[in-house]
Amino acid sequence: MLRFAPILRAAFLFAAAALAGCATPGRHPSPGVEPNPHYKVGQSYEVNGRRYHPREQPDYEAVGIASWYGQEFHGRLTANGELFDRNRMTAAHPTLPLPSRVEVENLENGRKILVRVNDRGPFKGDRIIDLSQAAARALGFEEKGLAPVRVRYVGRASLADATVSLDDGRGERRRLARAGEAGRRAPPAPASGPQEDVIARLIAEAGTAPPAPTVEYWIDVARFADLNALEAARLALSAWGPVRVLSEARLNGVMAWRVQVGPYADEAAAAMRLAELRGAGYASASLARERAAIIRTCEARSEPECL
């Protein structure tokens, strides 16, 4: 029987390794590695043949491409010793001091957020910031993966707010449970009287007709592949009314954006503004007709339109 002992020990070790492999990856840092948040500027460094020079940049503001990173790095240490949590509003930047606070604006939809910069990156092409998955979701480009953004330095971030543990969602569930309990303890609404019952019945019998489809008009002003030119045009066109930026399919690997002014409910008003824009030098401007967006009430906070 003793000659089978090595075999039994090997089988036990294999089973233990297999069970360890079933654990959720990236939930905790590597054994023996503890979070150690600290303020850091750092020395110059080189990645992929490009040299980066971290420094204090109180007036930093830049336009470029934002990307995002998530599960692959979830639970790992950041460049300044914090834990990366894809569910928190953080970001990586190649040269800003760590940790910093920056404002990020999605130039396609106008959404703005504040994030904590606590890591280094991205190191690819014209990308200027790498956001956490939660931040990308808040800005509305989680599914697309990339977005044109403006990044503005706000100030140094506090080390007291450093991420040293992962958000597993239990805090949010506890808050929801407390809200539900408070709702159950709330006094019942007063009973409606006869008049209210009659009004409610008449409304129910009449029904609610769906809104008739509406059309709105936008003016296609110009297309840009250069983000600095895009931002300059967006600022200049804001004097003519609301501006929106739409991304277009890449051509030969180059992303492009379309700048529009509008919307206009009336075609005649849109045509008049189109003539004014052409007279101001936007000779290639044209009219675009599309179905108006339906405004609805958000029922789930997680929906992108509600963030």
N, C-alpha and C positions, 0 to 999 in steps of 0.2 A: 504493500500500500504506500510505503514511503517514497517509492520511485515515481508516484504520480503527484507528489507534492509540488514540484516545480511547475507542472502543467496546470495544477489548480491555482497556484499563485499567479501565473500568467493570465489565466482566464479571468481571475478577479480584477487584475489591473486593467485588462482590456475593457471589462464592463464598466469600471469606474471612469475610464477615459471617455467611453461612449456617453455615459450619463452627463459628464461635464460638458461634452460637446452639444448637448441639448439645451444648455442654459442660454438665456437671451443674450445675444452678443452686444457688447458695447454699453451695457447698463452701468458698469462700474469701471473705474480706471484700473490699470494693470496692478496686480498685487504688489504691495510695498510702495506704490506711488500715491502720495497724498496731495490734494490741492494745496497750493501755496501762493495765493494771490499777492501780486506785488506790482508796484508801478514800474514801468519799463519804457525806455525809448529805444535803446539798443544801438549796435554798431552797423555800419554799412555791410550789406551782404549781396550775394549774387545767386540768382536762380534762372536756369535755362538761358544762360548767356546774357542776362540783363541785370544790371546793378541797381540796388535800391538803397536809399539813404534816409533812414528813420530820423525824425527831428521834430521839435516843437513847431507846430504850424497853426497858430491862433487864428489866422485869416484864411485857413484852407477852405476852398470851395471849388468843386470840379464837376464836370459833366462827363459821363461815360456809361459803360455797360455794367449792370449788376447781375450777378449769378447767385445761386444759393447752394448750401450743402447741409446734409442732414444725418441720416441714420449711420452712414459709414463712419462718421467721426463722433457720434453721440457717446458721451461719457469719457472722451479722451481729454487730456489736459491741453489748454490753449497756450499760446506763446507767453502769457504772463502768469501761468500757473493756476488759472481757474479751470472749472469743468465746462466743456462745451455741452450745452443742452439745446437740442434742435427745437424744443418747445418754448424757448425764451427768446426775447427780442435782442439778439446780439449780432455781431458782424466781425468780419476779418478785413483788415486794410493793410497794405504793404508798408506804409511809412508813418502813420499817425502814432502818437504816444499811446501806450496801453496802461490802464483802460481809459477810453475817451467816450464822449457822447456826441453823436452826429445826427443831423436831420437828413433823412433820405426822402426824396420826392420822385415818384414814378411819373415821368414826363408824358406817358401815354394816357394816364387817367387822372392825374393831379393828386393822387393820394400821397399823404406825408406821414412819416412815423419818426420817432426817436429810437435809436438803438445804441447799445453798448458795444463799443469796439474793444475786443479782448483777445484778438488773434491776428496772425499774419496771413496774407493772401489777398486776392487771388493772383496767380502768376501766369495768366494766359491772355494774349492779345490785348485788346483795349478795355478789358474789364478793370474797374477801379474799386469794386467792393464785392465781398462775398457775404451774403446774408444768411442767417439761420432760416430753417424751413418755416418757422412761425412768422418771421419778418417778411419773407417772400409772400406768404399767404396774405398777410395784412396789406401788402402793397398790390396784390392782385395778379402776381405773375408766377405763382407756384407751378401751374401746369405748363406754362410756356418755357420756363427755365431761365430766360434772360429778359431784361428790360432796360430801356434807356432811363437813366436817373441823374438827378443832381444831388451831390453830397455836400453838406455844409457842416463844418466843425462847430460844436456848441460849447464844449468845455471839457475839463477833466472829470472823469467819473469817479465816484467814491468807491474805495476798496471795501467799505462796509456792505455794499450791495453786490459783492462778487458772488458768482455762482460756485458753490462748494458742494451742492447736492443736486440730484436730478429731480425734475418735476415728474412724478409718476401719475399725476392726474387725481390723486386721492384728495388733495386740497379742494379742487374744483368740485368733486363729488360731495364732499362735506358741506360746501357752501350751498349747493343745490338742495341737499337734504334739509339744511336749516331753513332754506326758503320755503320748501314744501311743508315743513312742520309749522312754520309761521302762518302759512296759508290755511292749514287745517285748524289752527287756533283762532283765526280771525272770525268775528261774529258774522252770522249769515246776513245776506243782503235783505233789506225790507221787501216784503211781498208786494207785488204790483197790484194796483187797484183795478176796478172794472174798466176805466177809461184806457189805461195803459194796455190792458188785454185786448181791447177792441182795435186799438191802433196797431199793435203787433200783428194781429190776425189779418188786418187789411193789407199791411205791408207784405206779409208772407204770401197772401193770395195774389197780389199784383205781380210779385216776382221782380227780379232785378235784371233788366236787359243788359247784356254785355256791351261794353263801350265799342262804338263804331271804330273800325281801323282808321288811324290817322296817318298822315304823311308829313314828313319834315324835310327841309332842304338844307344841305350843307354846301359850303363852297370849298372845293379842293384848290388850295392855293399853290402848294409846291411840294416837291419830294426831295428828301435829303438822305445822303449816306454818311455825312459828316455830322457828328453830334454837336459840335460847337456852332456850326451853321444852323442846325436845327433849333438850338436854344436861342440864338440871336433872332431867328425868324419868329419863334414863338413869342418872345417878348415884344417884338415890333408889332406883331399882329394883334396882340391883346388890346391895343387901342381901337381896333375895329369891332371888338366884341369877344365873346367866349371862344377859346381856342381848344381844340383837341388834337392829339397826336395818335396816329394809328400805325402800327408796325405792319410791314409788308413782307411777303415771301422773299427769302434771300436769293440774290442773283449772283452766281459764281462765288458763293460763300460770304457775300457782303450783305449785311442787314441794311434795310432802308426804312424810312418813315415818311408818312404823309401827314401834312399839316392842314387842318380844316378850320374854317370859321363858321359859326352858327350855333344852334340850328335856327331856321326860320320856318314858321308855320305857313307863311304865305309865299307863293312862288314869285309874285311880283316884287315883294320886298327883297327876296333873295337875289333876283335878277338885277335890281337896282344896286345892291351892295356889290355884286359881281362886277358891274360896270365901273363902280368906284375903285375897286381893287385893281382892275386892269389899268385904269387910268393912273393909278399910283405906282405902276411899274410891274405889277404881277401879271404879265401878259399871258401866261399859261394857265391862269386860274379858270376853273370850270365849275359847273353846277352839278351836284350829286343829289339824287332823290332817293329817300329810303323810308321804310316804315318806322314810325316813331316808337321809341321804347315804351313799354307799359310800366307805369309806376305801381309797385305793389308794397305791401307791408311785409317786412322780414319776419319770418316765423322761427328761424333758427339762427342763432348768433354765429354759427360756424359757416354759414353761407358767405361766399366771397363778397357779395354785394352789401352785406351787413357789417363788414369789418370796418 
